[in-house]
Amino acid sequence: MLHNQKKHPPRCMIVILGHVHAASMKNTAPLSRRRALQTLFCSSAALALNVRTQATAATTPGTLNFLLIGDFGTGGADQKKVADAMQAFVAKNNIKPDALWMLGDNFYSLDKTPGGFSVDSPRWKNEIEAMYPASVFPGPMHAVLGNHDYHDNPGGQKVQLAYAKKPGVRWHMPSKWYRLDLGGEKPLVTFLCLDSNLPTVSGGKDKKSGKARSCLTAAEAAEQEAWFKAELAKPRAPFTIVAAHHPVYSNGDHGDTKTLVQQWDGLLQANKVHAYICGHDHDLQHLELEGRFTSHVLSGGGGAKTRPLEGKHKVPFGKETHGFTHLSISADAVRFAHYDATGALLHSFTKRQDGKVELGV
C-alpha cells in the first residue's frame, strides 16, 4: 500500500551510554575531551554490534505502516495524551495506518462499572473505540495479552478474546497466540504473536491476597512453545517479527525476563527473527545485544505511570517517557521510530533483511 508522506531533514545522532543526543549536521559545537571519548566508545560499540549510523527520514513511502503501544489501558489523562499524539502524527505525515499493535496491559484495574469487565463494559467504548477512533485508525488492532489483562479483572483475558468475536469491532485477538502474514499476495512480514504470561513469568501468588495469580496453564505454555517452533520452521516472509508483552531483554525496572531468555532467545537467534516487540516496562527502548541477530523494541509508554530505567545493557536507546512507536515495513527494510507524547521524534533505526542496523534521527 502506497502512502504520500512528508520527509524530514536529515539529522545525525550521537549515542552516549544509552541516551540519545540529536544535533544538526551543521553548526555543531566542538566536542569536549570527555564527549569525544564517549562518542568514540559508543561508535566502537556500534561497530561491534554490526550497526551503522545513518541519517533517516521519519517515514518512507511505499510501506506497511503500524503504530505500537503497550501498557496503555488506564483510561487516564496520559493514555489520552499519547492517543492524541498518535492522531496528530498520522495527520501530519499523511499516513493511514494498516493496523495498531496493542502490546499488552490493555486494561488496568478492576472494572467497577455495573456488570464488571465484560464484552459490554463501557471501557471498550471509552478506552479503546473512542480513544483510538476508526476515522483515524480504520485498520485492525492486533493485540496480545499482558499480566494486568490476566490479573486485574477475573477472566479478563477471556473477555478480550470474546470481544474480538463481536461483529464489526477492530479488536483482533483470534487466540492467545497467532500468526499474521501481511503485505499482500507476497507478504512483506510474518508476525508471530505470543502470550508471554508463562507460569514462571506471571504465575505464583499475589503478594497482597496470597491467592494464585492467573496465567497460562502449563499445558497451554507447552502447546504454545510447540506451535512457536513449528511456525518458525515453516516458510516465512522476508521479515519476521515476534510480538508479546514481556521483554526478553530490557533496561527497564523489570529487567530481563529470565524464563524468556532461557526459552525464547535461542529460537529468535537461530531462526533470524528480525525484531521482538513488547511492552511491560513503562518506557521506550531499543536494544541491540552483541552477537545477537534480533533487535528488541520496547514500547511501554502508552499511558501507565512511567518508571526509571535501571538496567545496565549498553544499548542504542532507552528513555523513561510516555509515547508510541511507528513501524514501517518495505521490501528491503523495517524501520522503527519512537515518539514521545508531544509527538517529538526521540530515536529511530532501520533494519535490513541481512540483520544490519542503521541508527538515525
Stockholm file with secondary structure:
# STOCKHOLM 1.0

chainA/1-361         MLHNQKKHPPRCMIVILGHVHAASMKNTAPLSRRRALQTLFCSSAALALNVRTQATAATTPGTLNFLLIGDFGTGGADQKKVADAMQAFVAKNNIKPDALWMLGDNFYSLDKTPGGFSVDSPRWKNEIEAMYPASVFPGPMHAVLGNHDYHDNPGGQKVQLAYAKKPGVRWHMPSKWYRLDLGGEKPLVTFLCLDSNLPTVSGGKDKKSGKARSCLTAAEAAEQEAWFKAELAKPRAPFTIVAAHHPVYSNGDHGDTKTLVQQWDGLLQANKVHAYICGHDHDLQHLELEGRFTSHVLSGGGGAKTRPLEGKHKVPFGKETHGFTHLSISADAVRFAHYDATGALLHSFTKRQDGKVELGV
#=GR chainA/1-361 SS CCCCCCCCCCCEEEEETTEEEEECSSSCCCCCHHHHHHHHHHHHHHHHTTEEECCCCSCCSSSEEEEEECSCTTCSHHHHHHHHHHHHHHHHTTCCCSEEEECSCCSCSCCCSTTCSSTTCHHIIIIIITTSCTTTCCSCEEECCCHHHHHSSTTHHHHHHHHTTSTTCCEECSSSSEEEEESSSSCSEEEEECCCCCHHHHCSBCTTTCCBCCCCCHHHHHHHHHHHHHHHHSCCCSEEEEECSSCSSCSSTTCCCHHHIIIIIHHHHHTTCCEEEECSSSSEEEECCTTCCCEEEEECCSSSCCCCCCCCCCCSEEECCCEEEEEEECSSEEEEEEEETTCCEEEEEEEETTSCEEECC
#=GC SS_cons         CCCCCCCCCCCEEEEETTEEEEECSSSCCCCCHHHHHHHHHHHHHHHHTTEEECCCCSCCSSSEEEEEECSCTTCSHHHHHHHHHHHHHHHHTTCCCSEEEECSCCSCSCCCSTTCSSTTCHHIIIIIITTSCTTTCCSCEEECCCHHHHHSSTTHHHHHHHHTTSTTCCEECSSSSEEEEESSSSCSEEEEECCCCCHHHHCSBCTTTCCBCCCCCHHHHHHHHHHHHHHHHSCCCSEEEEECSSCSSCSSTTCCCHHHIIIIIHHHHHTTCCEEEECSSSSEEEECCTTCCCEEEEECCSSSCCCCCCCCCCCSEEECCCEEEEEEECSSEEEEEEEETTCCEEEEEEEETTSCEEECC
//
